[in-house]
Amino acid sequence: MSSAFPSDSTAGADRGISLRTAVKYPLRALGFWAAVVLPFVLLWLIVSGIAQQSPTILTGVVSANVAALVLGREYKR
């Protein structure tokens, strides 16, 4: 009698890979689109003068942009 769920160790590995893929794809998508949007936020910060008043905000947005570029670099490949 066969079972609907295989009991060998490869079944667990397959579920782990699909779960990893299910987590990676949305994170890569978020990183990609954040890397697209954040330069416009940077431009707005510079034009409005907020960048001069609060350079820590500018540094944070630039850091977030770099992190988004790294995170979303393999989106849709």
N, C-alpha and C positions, 0 to 999 in steps of 0.2 A: 504494500500500500504506500503510495507516494504522498508527500505532504505538499501543501501549497507554498510553504516557506522552506527553502533549503536550509539544512542545518550545518552546512560546512562553513568554514571560516571565510570563504570568498564572498559570501552573501553580505557579511558585515562590512567587508572592504568596499563592495559596490555601493552600499548605502552611504559610507563615509565619503566616497568620491562625489556622489551626487549631492550630498549635503554641502560639501566644500564648494562645489560648483554653484549651488544655489545661493551660497553666501557671497562668493566672489563676484558674480555677475552684477548684482545690485550695487555693491561697493565700487566696482570699476565704473559703472554707469554714473553713480553719484560723483565720483572723482572727475570723470570726464566732463560732465556738465558743469560742475563747480569750476573747473579750469576754464571753461568757456565764459562763464558769467563773471568771475572775479576780476578780470581785467577791466570790465566796465565799472565795477565798484571802485577799483583803484582810480580810474579816471575821474569818477565823480568825487572821490575824496580829495584829489588834487585840485580839481576845478573849483570846488566849494570852499577850499581853504582849510578844511578839517585836518588835512595831512600836516600842515604847518603848525596848527594848534596842538595836535596830539600825535606825535610821531610814533607812539606805541601802537596806536590803532593801525597806522600805515604798515608798521612792521608785522603786526599780526595778520593783516590781510595778505601781505606779500608771502608770509610763511604759509598761510593756508593755501595760497595759489600754488606754491611749490609742492606742498603735500598733495594737493589735488592732481597736479600734473603727474606726479609719481604714481599715485593710486590709479588714475584712469588711463595710464599709458597703453594698456593692451585691451581697451574696450573695443568690442566688435572686430576682433582680429581672428 
